[in-house]
């Protein structure tokens, strides 16, 4: 366990200080833990979340094809003109839309859809792009916290506990609304004068003809038809049983066929560096999980609460938040769920309600599960590698000459992670205790 942790920390330092490319660092770390037999090869391979990879590959292909039609340029100009070139108004609207879409779809899909349009608008208005992309990732993680399908940790919690879509909306929706409004105010203050677009840029935007941006109307119609099917597939994924990843991948294949796109050309547009980074990161973290780091840390922290339910919920929340800022939140949630399930009967016996399942769920299980969901989802805002959406945003920015450094993201995201976790702590206390 100690050696696995040392390797992980070494990789983390390489990524944080950008000493080497993060994909190379992650793959080197994954190779090390496997070659040193710190985790069986089969276990490392099984830890790779193919749903996340399929979602990324599928949506990257879809957006690359859609970009060839000129649709993104048309949409960017139309939005900018509707706001009369007011960059502040545009950014606030985009952040709000990002939060809402992340709750309805998922945060990775949302940033893949929104980021290219945002980049085009910032280029049109001549304002700095990187800070806005960082905020997009942050708001996608906040919005995704509200629903069962918005963020992978919630999907895992829902599957393991039989909590419904409505349970997540009713219990997490109110606090996410509050957090979103607070963070919108903070974002407006932080960006400040940097969103004052030059008068000349605003005038060019208002004089532009959005319709001229469309390069191929026939291709656009076919793309939008397939995109509508993909989004429908996302919305109905719980009913159909199809994971979002396979929906995105199947939709990408369908779009290539219908739009007569060369498969090899489409695959060249996929950010394979991002895909390999996630593979390496999943394998690297599997060594920590396999050697019991998460379980031992959780047991120690929960044991320190000495049987106090509120203290236990807060420990789960803050442990989830801080740990999710350092490692991927998916294996963290998988490791924490069995620990919570073991604690529930102990608390029930202590409170004398062992024979009342409904009361146990309402007073013990639910607060602990919501604490885990809030910590894991909101904690992803702490660093660049804390959530999948963050990494995707960084790659999109890099491809468009708007690089986002690890420290730049952490400088903006870590304080928001602390603030939102504090707000969540108050919410848990007021609502469940």
Protein Blocks (a to p, Z undefined) as FASTA:
>chain_A
ZZmmmmmmmmmmmmmnomacfklmmmmmmmmmmmnopacfklmmmmpcfklmmmmmmmmm
mmmmmmmnommmmmmmmmmmmnnopaklmmmmmmmmmmmmmmmmcmklmmmmmmmmmmmm
mmmnopafklmmmmmmmmmmmmmmmpmklpmklmmmmmmnopafklmmmmmmmmmmmmmm
mmmmmmmmmnmmmlmccfklmmmmmmpcfklmpmblmlmmmmmmmmmmmmmmmmmmmmno
pafklmmmmmmmmmmmmnopafklmmmmpcfklmmmmmmmmmmmmmmmmnommmmmmmmm
mmmnnopaklmmmmmmmmmmmmmmmmcfklmmmmmmmmmmmmmmmmmmmnopmmmmklmm
mmmmmmmmmmmmmmmmmmmmmpmklpmklmmmmmmmmmnopacdfklmmmmmmmmmmmmm
mmmmmmmmmmmZZ
